[in-house]
Amino acid sequence: MASMDESLLEGFNAGYIIQKHRPDLADSLTDAVRGNQDEFFQGLVAGSEQYAKERTQSKTISKLRDTSRQIPRPTQKGKDSPNKGFELDR
């Protein structure tokens, strides 16, 4: 049982690293071994998919940060600004 878990883990790590450095190769490999019942190949597919998912999330977060920087922000941070509120008649 332990060797099966180790094989799955090794495959996961290999898939993750290959997807990170050679995404075209990882895509070809995962297409070729998808559906294979061997633990290593199941891990390879899962690791490749995990890195792709994280990369997509990272890109989305980056785009959101860039977009939020373009939103105008108030120049004064206090709620008691001298230009706001009621004017008092004296």
Helices and strands as residue ranges (DSSP letters): H 2-21, H 23-33, H 39-69
